Every structure is written in structure tokens, then in C-alpha cells.
């Protein structure tokens, strides 16, 4: 018989208590001291794992950006990033990424590649999937850019890390 308590030793935040069951097996109750828990039924074994709350992590090489000017492209981006549930660390990564890509210039155009706008969409016409004003509207470009980042990299910090490693995102 496999000792199921060995699997529980890997759950760092849990406490394992053995109890004798009426049948010939053992029942293990795993408890954790947090309101944020996942409970999984494993036949005879019930596993409750403690989940740690998400922590804001500073990303090396990404300066904290502070509060953007009201109405600016960065202010629009901060509101949209917050709406997605991403924290200030993700916003800092986004600011660094788009500082590098376009300087937050709605009209930024890379003549070599054809990339356009704040997010440097390639080709720029892709942003028409959000709105027809993609050439001139910061919000349209930011909405498209955040969707691209989320779909391809998961988060702005994922995109920033890729950009730092490859020179582009």
C-alpha cells in the first residue's frame, strides 16, 4: 500500500492528521489555517490546500511609474489594466514596454516593419477589430494592445520579459 502521507508532505502550508477509519484503510485529514482554500476529494483522502494571496512583485529593471496624468494614454491604460484585475506591477511593466516600443505615441510608425501605434500592432490595421478610429485613438490602441498581450503573453510582465529577451514582443 502506498503511504498517502508522503504526498501531503509536499503541501507546505498544511497540517496532516491521521485518523483510523472503520475499514482497513487510513483516513487523512489535511487542514490549513486560511479562509482561501481548495478542497479536493481523493476517494478515502480529503485534501485541503491553503492558497497564498497574490502578492505584488517588483520586476527587476522596471521602475515604479506612479500616477499618470488624468486623461493621458497612460491614465486610460491604468484604468483598463485595473479592470482586468492586474496590479501596479503589471502596469509598471506595461509602461516600460510601451515606452520602449512607441513612447506612448498614438502615431508611432515603424517604417521598417510597418508596426503602428502605442502597442506597435503589425500591421496597424489589426486594431480596426476594436474600432475604426484605430489610427488616432489611444483608447482603441490600448484596448487592442492589452488584448494582444493577454492572449499571447498572459500579462504585461510576460510581454516585457519576452521583449527584454528578444528585443521585441
Backbone as JSON, one array per atom type, in Angstrom:
{
  "sequence": "XXXXXXXXXXXXXXXXXXXXXXXXXXXXXXXXXXXXXXXXXXXXXXXXXXXXXXXXXXXXXXXXXXXXXXXXXXXXXXXXXXXXXXXXXXXXXXXXXXXXXXXXXXXXXXXXXXXXXXXXXXXXXXXXXXXXXXXXXXXXXXXXXXXXXXXXXXXXXXXXXXXXXXXXX",
  "N": [[0.85, -1.19, 0.0], [0.57, 2.2, -0.84], [1.92, 4.92, 0.88], [-0.05, 7.52, 1.62], [0.52, 9.8, 3.03], [2.97, 10.74, 2.3], [2.59, 12.21, -0.01], [1.29, 14.37, 1.05], [3.22, 15.69, 2.46], [4.42, 17.43, 0.76], [2.76, 19.58, 0.63], [3.23, 22.53, 1.77], [1.97, 24.35, 3.51], [0.18, 22.95, 4.95], [-1.31, 20.87, 7.52], [-1.04, 17.57, 8.6], [-3.18, 15.12, 9.77], [-3.59, 11.97, 11.14], [-6.21, 9.61, 11.12], [-7.9, 6.74, 12.26], [-9.86, 4.71, 10.21], [-13.06, 3.06, 9.85], [-12.99, 0.98, 8.01], [-10.3, -1.06, 6.68], [-8.42, 0.78, 5.8], [-6.7, 3.98, 5.95], [-7.68, 7.21, 7.0], [-6.93, 10.43, 6.09], [-6.87, 13.66, 7.25], [-6.41, 16.8, 6.04], [-5.6, 19.92, 7.05], [-5.79, 23.5, 6.84], [-4.92, 26.84, 7.77], [-6.46, 28.99, 6.66], [-8.83, 31.16, 5.08], [-8.96, 31.08, 2.39], [-9.05, 28.47, 0.53], [-8.62, 25.38, -1.27], [-10.55, 22.52, -1.73], [-10.22, 19.15, -2.25], [-11.56, 16.07, -3.16], [-10.28, 12.96, -2.76], [-11.12, 10.19, -3.01], [-10.72, 8.04, -0.42], [-9.24, 9.93, 0.77], [-9.14, 13.25, 1.79], [-8.17, 16.3, 0.65], [-7.12, 19.42, 1.58], [-5.93, 22.33, 0.46], [-3.97, 25.11, 1.24], [-4.22, 28.32, -0.12], [-2.06, 30.83, -1.08], [-2.35, 34.37, -0.82], [-2.31, 36.57, -3.71], [0.63, 38.32, -4.37], [2.06, 41.51, -4.86], [4.73, 41.84, -6.97], [7.82, 43.23, -7.45], [9.37, 43.86, -10.52], [12.5, 43.17, -11.8], [14.4, 45.78, -13.14], [12.27, 47.29, -13.92], [10.94, 50.3, -13.42], [8.92, 51.83, -10.83], [5.93, 53.44, -11.75], [4.19, 55.41, -10.82], [1.45, 57.79, -10.55], [-0.39, 58.4, -13.43], [-0.91, 61.27, -15.63], [-4.15, 62.73, -15.57], [-6.49, 61.67, -18.0], [-4.58, 61.09, -19.89], [-2.88, 58.84, -22.18], [-1.57, 56.9, -20.66], [-3.08, 57.05, -18.32], [-5.55, 56.1, -19.23], [-4.74, 53.51, -19.86], [-3.99, 52.57, -17.29], [-6.49, 52.46, -16.01], [-7.74, 50.48, -17.58], [-6.02, 48.29, -17.2], [-6.34, 47.91, -14.47], [-9.05, 47.21, -14.44], [-8.86, 44.69, -15.57], [-7.92, 43.31, -13.46], [-5.27, 43.25, -12.93], [-2.34, 44.17, -11.13], [-0.37, 46.95, -9.81], [2.27, 46.36, -10.43], [2.08, 45.04, -12.89], [1.14, 47.13, -14.43], [3.37, 48.8, -14.33], [5.19, 47.25, -15.81], [3.88, 47.33, -18.28], [4.06, 50.07, -18.89], [6.85, 50.36, -19.13], [7.28, 48.63, -21.31], [5.76, 49.82, -23.44], [6.9, 52.34, -23.43], [9.35, 51.74, -24.51], [8.6, 50.63, -27.0], [6.99, 52.58, -28.39], [7.01, 55.02, -27.13], [4.6, 55.79, -26.15], [3.24, 57.04, -28.17], [0.57, 57.75, -30.18], [0.69, 57.94, -32.92], [2.98, 56.62, -33.65], [5.1, 55.07, -35.96], [6.67, 52.4, -37.4], [8.77, 52.37, -39.93], [10.29, 50.36, -41.03], [9.14, 47.86, -40.29], [6.41, 48.28, -40.41], [4.82, 48.39, -38.22], [2.46, 49.96, -35.98], [1.31, 52.62, -33.89], [0.62, 52.93, -30.3], [0.88, 50.35, -29.14], [2.31, 49.18, -31.14], [1.16, 47.58, -33.25], [1.18, 45.04, -35.71], [0.19, 44.17, -38.78], [-0.82, 47.63, -38.48], [-3.51, 47.84, -39.06], [-4.8, 45.76, -37.79], [-5.86, 46.71, -35.45], [-8.29, 47.75, -36.09], [-10.16, 45.91, -35.47], [-11.08, 46.57, -33.02], [-12.01, 49.25, -33.15], [-12.92, 51.71, -35.63], [-11.45, 54.01, -35.48], [-8.77, 53.54, -35.07], [-6.29, 54.59, -35.93], [-5.94, 57.02, -34.66], [-6.89, 57.06, -32.03], [-6.1, 56.71, -28.73], [-7.26, 55.09, -26.72], [-8.55, 53.03, -28.18], [-6.29, 51.82, -29.32], [-4.95, 50.98, -27.02], [-6.78, 49.2, -25.83], [-6.78, 47.22, -27.84], [-4.05, 46.51, -27.72], [-3.74, 45.53, -25.06], [-5.4, 43.3, -25.18], [-4.0, 41.79, -27.08], [-1.58, 41.36, -25.68], [-2.53, 39.92, -23.43], [-3.58, 37.62, -24.67], [-1.32, 36.52, -25.95], [0.92, 36.62, -24.17], [-0.04, 36.53, -21.61], [0.26, 38.4, -19.43], [1.22, 41.89, -18.94], [3.81, 41.89, -17.77], [4.77, 39.44, -18.61], [4.92, 39.96, -21.36], [6.8, 42.02, -21.31], [9.06, 40.71, -20.3], [9.54, 38.94, -22.41], [10.08, 40.78, -24.43], [12.41, 41.95, -23.45], [14.11, 39.76, -23.57], [14.13, 39.09, -26.33], [14.14, 41.45, -27.74], [11.9, 42.43, -28.94], [8.28, 42.25, -28.9]],
  "CA": [[0.0, 0.0, 0.0], [1.31, 3.45, -0.92], [1.66, 5.8, 2.02], [-0.53, 8.79, 1.08], [1.03, 10.94, 3.78], [4.14, 11.27, 1.6], [2.11, 13.24, -0.93], [0.88, 15.53, 1.82], [4.41, 16.39, 2.95], [4.75, 18.46, -0.2], [1.89, 20.74, 0.86], [3.99, 23.21, 2.81], [1.16, 25.12, 4.45], [-0.86, 22.09, 5.5], [-1.04, 20.0, 8.65], [-1.62, 16.26, 8.34], [-3.6, 14.4, 10.97], [-4.05, 10.61, 10.8], [-7.33, 9.08, 11.87], [-8.25, 5.38, 11.86], [-11.19, 4.58, 9.63], [-13.72, 1.81, 10.2], [-12.46, -0.08, 7.14], [-8.89, -1.35, 6.94], [-7.56, 1.85, 5.32], [-6.49, 5.13, 6.81], [-8.23, 8.46, 6.52], [-6.09, 11.56, 6.44], [-7.5, 14.97, 7.14], [-5.4, 17.84, 5.88], [-6.26, 21.2, 7.32], [-4.97, 24.7, 6.68], [-5.49, 27.91, 8.59], [-6.77, 30.15, 5.81], [-10.17, 31.15, 4.52], [-8.8, 30.86, 0.96], [-8.59, 27.1, 0.42], [-9.25, 24.49, -2.24], [-10.8, 21.22, -1.15], [-10.28, 18.15, -3.3], [-11.89, 14.76, -2.64], [-9.44, 11.93, -3.38], [-11.59, 8.9, -2.52], [-10.6, 7.97, 1.03], [-8.42, 11.04, 1.25], [-9.63, 14.6, 1.52], [-7.03, 17.21, 0.66], [-7.45, 20.84, 1.62], [-4.68, 23.05, 0.27], [-4.02, 26.55, 1.5], [-3.77, 29.17, -1.22], [-1.47, 32.09, -0.64], [-2.86, 35.51, -1.58], [-1.41, 37.12, -4.71], [1.46, 39.41, -3.88], [2.66, 42.37, -5.88], [6.15, 41.56, -7.06], [8.56, 44.19, -8.28], [10.11, 43.2, -11.59], [13.82, 43.77, -11.94], [14.57, 46.63, -14.3], [11.04, 48.01, -14.23], [10.71, 51.3, -12.38], [7.54, 52.14, -10.46], [5.55, 54.53, -12.63], [3.43, 56.47, -10.17], [0.12, 58.1, -11.07], [-0.32, 59.11, -14.71], [-1.72, 62.48, -15.79], [-5.54, 62.43, -15.92], [-6.86, 61.77, -19.41], [-3.48, 60.69, -20.77], [-2.9, 57.44, -22.62], [-1.18, 56.07, -19.51], [-4.22, 57.03, -17.41], [-6.5, 55.17, -19.84], [-4.17, 52.17, -19.7], [-4.07, 52.2, -15.88], [-7.88, 52.07, -15.74], [-8.02, 49.21, -18.25], [-5.22, 47.27, -16.52], [-7.01, 47.68, -13.19], [-10.29, 46.49, -14.75], [-8.51, 43.29, -15.83], [-7.51, 42.68, -12.2], [-3.81, 43.26, -12.83], [-1.88, 45.14, -10.15], [0.52, 48.04, -10.22], [3.47, 45.79, -11.04], [1.78, 44.78, -14.3], [1.08, 48.44, -15.08], [4.76, 49.25, -14.48], [5.75, 46.51, -16.95], [3.26, 47.86, -19.5], [4.65, 51.39, -19.16], [8.21, 50.13, -19.65], [7.17, 48.01, -22.64], [5.31, 50.77, -24.45], [7.91, 53.4, -23.52], [10.36, 51.21, -25.42], [8.03, 50.37, -28.33], [6.41, 53.72, -29.11], [6.98, 56.24, -26.33], [3.17, 56.08, -25.94], [2.82, 57.9, -29.27], [-0.52, 57.17, -30.96], [1.06, 57.97, -34.34], [4.28, 55.97, -33.86], [5.09, 54.18, -37.12], [7.96, 51.8, -37.71], [8.8, 52.25, -41.39], [10.91, 49.09, -41.39], [8.24, 46.71, -40.12], [5.02, 48.65, -40.64], [4.09, 48.43, -36.95], [1.85, 51.26, -35.81], [0.6, 53.0, -32.67], [1.18, 52.75, -28.95], [1.24, 48.94, -28.94], [3.06, 48.74, -32.31], [0.45, 46.5, -33.92], [1.78, 44.72, -37.0], [0.08, 45.54, -39.25], [-1.66, 48.51, -37.67], [-4.92, 47.62, -39.38], [-5.38, 44.79, -36.86], [-6.57, 47.42, -34.38], [-9.65, 48.04, -36.57], [-11.05, 44.93, -34.84], [-11.63, 47.24, -31.84], [-12.79, 50.41, -33.62], [-12.43, 52.28, -36.88], [-10.58, 55.17, -35.2], [-7.52, 52.96, -34.58], [-5.12, 55.39, -36.29], [-5.82, 58.26, -33.89], [-7.48, 56.98, -30.69], [-5.26, 55.99, -27.77], [-8.03, 54.04, -26.03], [-8.7, 51.92, -29.12], [-4.99, 51.14, -29.43], [-4.62, 50.34, -25.74], [-7.67, 48.03, -25.71], [-6.24, 46.18, -28.71], [-2.75, 46.08, -27.21], [-3.91, 44.7, -23.86], [-5.93, 42.02, -25.64], [-2.89, 41.07, -27.7], [-0.67, 40.94, -24.61], [-3.17, 38.88, -22.63], [-3.69, 36.41, -25.47], [-0.02, 35.94, -26.33], [1.89, 36.55, -23.08], [-0.7, 36.39, -20.31], [0.28, 39.66, -18.68], [2.24, 42.82, -19.4], [5.16, 41.48, -17.34], [5.16, 38.38, -19.53], [5.31, 40.6, -22.61], [8.03, 42.78, -21.04], [10.16, 39.73, -20.2], [9.8, 38.47, -23.77], [10.7, 41.9, -25.13], [13.79, 42.08, -22.95], [14.89, 38.6, -24.03], [14.24, 39.01, -27.79], [14.24, 42.77, -28.35], [10.59, 42.77, -29.46], [7.23, 41.42, -28.31]],
  "C": [[0.89, 1.24, 0.0], [0.93, 4.32, 0.26], [1.23, 7.17, 1.5], [0.01, 10.0, 1.83], [2.26, 11.54, 3.11], [3.74, 12.38, 0.64], [1.77, 14.52, -0.18], [2.07, 16.32, 2.34], [4.81, 17.52, 2.03], [3.89, 19.71, -0.03], [2.43, 21.51, 2.05], [3.15, 23.89, 3.86], [0.15, 24.25, 5.19], [-0.36, 21.29, 6.71], [-1.74, 18.68, 8.38], [-1.95, 15.6, 9.67], [-4.1, 13.03, 10.52], [-5.23, 10.25, 11.71], [-7.6, 7.67, 11.36], [-9.67, 5.35, 11.32], [-11.77, 3.22, 10.02], [-13.25, 0.67, 9.3], [-10.97, -0.23, 7.4], [-7.95, -0.24, 6.5], [-7.37, 2.94, 6.36], [-7.17, 6.33, 6.17], [-7.32, 9.57, 6.99], [-6.9, 12.83, 6.26], [-6.39, 15.98, 7.07], [-6.1, 19.16, 6.11], [-5.26, 22.34, 7.15], [-5.68, 25.83, 7.39], [-5.79, 29.16, 7.77], [-8.19, 30.03, 5.3], [-10.11, 30.87, 3.02], [-8.2, 29.48, 0.75], [-9.28, 26.42, -0.74], [-9.4, 23.15, -1.55], [-10.97, 20.23, -2.29], [-10.56, 16.81, -2.66], [-11.08, 13.73, -3.42], [-9.85, 10.56, -2.87], [-11.57, 8.89, -1.01], [-9.91, 9.2, 1.6], [-9.03, 12.37, 0.86], [-8.44, 15.53, 1.67], [-7.55, 18.63, 0.64], [-6.13, 21.58, 1.54], [-4.89, 24.53, 0.51], [-3.5, 27.29, 0.29], [-3.23, 30.46, -0.63], [-2.09, 33.22, -1.45], [-1.83, 36.0, -2.58], [-0.65, 38.29, -4.11], [1.96, 40.22, -5.05], [4.17, 42.12, -5.85], [6.8, 42.6, -7.96], [9.37, 43.4, -9.31], [11.43, 43.93, -11.78], [13.9, 44.58, -13.23], [13.34, 47.41, -14.69], [10.79, 49.02, -13.11], [9.23, 51.46, -12.07], [7.15, 53.4, -11.22], [4.79, 55.66, -11.96], [2.07, 56.67, -10.83], [0.22, 58.89, -12.36], [-1.19, 60.37, -14.71], [-3.14, 62.1, -16.19], [-5.8, 62.63, -17.41], [-5.78, 61.34, -20.38], [-3.64, 59.23, -21.19], [-2.54, 56.51, -21.46], [-2.32, 55.97, -18.5], [-5.29, 56.06, -17.93], [-6.02, 53.74, -19.62], [-4.27, 51.69, -18.25], [-5.49, 51.74, -15.54], [-8.21, 50.72, -16.36], [-7.25, 48.05, -17.61], [-5.88, 46.9, -15.19], [-8.3, 46.88, -13.39], [-10.04, 45.01, -15.02], [-8.08, 42.56, -14.55], [-6.0, 42.59, -12.05], [-3.4, 44.37, -11.88], [-0.91, 46.15, -10.72], [1.82, 47.53, -10.83], [3.28, 45.51, -12.52], [1.69, 46.1, -15.06], [2.49, 48.97, -15.31], [5.43, 48.55, -15.65], [5.18, 47.04, -18.26], [3.87, 49.2, -19.88], [6.05, 51.22, -19.74], [8.17, 49.58, -21.07], [6.8, 49.05, -23.7], [6.15, 52.04, -24.49], [8.94, 53.0, -24.57], [9.82, 51.1, -26.85], [7.66, 51.65, -29.08], [6.52, 55.05, -28.37], [5.55, 56.7, -26.07], [2.63, 57.03, -27.01], [1.77, 57.18, -30.12], [-0.14, 57.04, -32.43], [2.4, 57.28, -34.64], [4.17, 54.96, -35.0], [6.51, 53.69, -37.38], [8.0, 51.55, -39.21], [9.42, 50.94, -41.85], [9.95, 47.92, -41.34], [6.79, 47.02, -40.48], [4.2, 48.71, -39.37], [3.61, 49.85, -36.67], [1.24, 51.4, -34.41], [1.33, 52.69, -31.38], [1.69, 51.33, -28.76], [2.08, 48.37, -30.08], [2.45, 47.49, -32.94], [1.05, 46.3, -35.31], [0.86, 43.76, -37.76], [-0.9, 46.34, -38.37], [-3.14, 48.28, -37.87], [-5.59, 46.6, -38.47], [-6.23, 45.48, -35.8], [-7.98, 47.83, -34.8], [-10.64, 47.04, -35.99], [-11.68, 45.5, -33.57], [-12.52, 48.4, -32.26], [-12.14, 50.99, -34.87], [-11.49, 53.47, -36.68], [-9.18, 54.74, -34.72], [-6.29, 53.79, -34.89], [-4.89, 56.57, -35.35], [-6.27, 58.16, -32.43], [-6.65, 56.1, -29.77], [-6.02, 54.85, -27.1], [-8.23, 52.82, -26.92], [-7.4, 51.13, -29.2], [-4.64, 50.38, -28.16], [-5.49, 49.1, -25.53], [-7.14, 46.9, -26.58], [-4.93, 45.63, -28.14], [-2.85, 45.2, -25.98], [-4.49, 43.34, -24.22], [-4.85, 41.16, -26.28], [-1.95, 40.52, -26.63], [-1.27, 39.79, -23.81], [-3.23, 37.56, -23.39], [-2.36, 35.73, -25.75], [0.93, 35.71, -25.16], [1.27, 36.38, -21.7], [-0.84, 37.7, -19.56], [1.3, 40.61, -19.29], [3.66, 42.44, -18.95], [5.67, 40.31, -18.16], [5.64, 38.94, -20.86], [6.63, 41.35, -22.44], [9.23, 41.82, -20.98], [10.54, 39.2, -21.58], [10.52, 39.55, -24.57], [12.16, 42.08, -24.71], [14.68, 40.95, -23.47], [15.14, 38.64, -25.54], [14.44, 40.36, -28.46], [12.94, 43.24, -28.97], [9.56, 41.91, -28.74], [6.14, 41.18, -29.32]]
}
